[in-house]
Amino acid sequence: MTSESRTARPTGQAPDLHRRWAAAVASARGQEGPDPAPYADNLLARWAEPQRRYHTLAHLTAVLDRVDELAAHADDLCVVQLAAWFHDAVYRPDRSENEERSAALAERALPELGVGPARTAEAARLVRLTVTHDPGPDDRDGEVLCDADLAVLAGRPAAYAAYAAAVREEYAFVPDPDFTAGRAAVLRQLLSLPRLFRTPTGRDHWEHPARRNLATELELLEG
């Protein structure tokens, strides 16, 4: 990753994340290539940037865990795992092009690591899909990544409240009335969707608690 380089190793970095990254890269490229460890360091440093409150290493780990939980639904699991690593690798809460810049980062880094053009393009496509979380019919890999990213919505009430508070902290620069209006619009848009989750696991286990949490937050905001 030659552009927007991050070289510092995050404090408390978990060796397990290095292992998971290396395994995904090895599966995706199927051959020898550059050492993946420096790329992991770069990504982990990005996920540990100080402006993050929700989009942190904890979120990355949670999404990777949910992707593993949904692995049987994926067509190309290693590509979904790589997309999870990149999906919020570039994140500034005051900018709207984070997903595009994250996808572009994947398009630069993965070829350097020896990942082929088809899988690189697919990983970048999946990253861009997290703008809408609306995978098309039969897009099983898109369904897995989007469900994994939205699984936080189905947490227990206390966990969901902590998530909502962290989102507010990331947007601390936005005045309360503006944040409330914007957040309420997001919640109403999510609640208007026919389905929040597309995988069988997501539909069966996460849909109801997620809708309950979203409705509760909206009620509190509007109250």
Secondary structure, DSSP 4 states (H G I P E B T S, - for coil): --SS---PPPTT--HHHHHHHHHHHHHHH-S--S-SHHHHHHHHHHHT-TT-SSSSHHHHHHHHHHHHHTGGG-SSHHHHHHHHHHTTSS--TT-S-HHHHHHHHHHHHHHHTT--HHHHHHHHHHHHHTTTT---TT-HHHHHHHHHHHGGGGS-HHHHHHHHHHHHHHTTTS-HHHHHHHHHHHHHHHHHSS-S--SHHIIIIIHHHHHHHHHHHHHHHH-
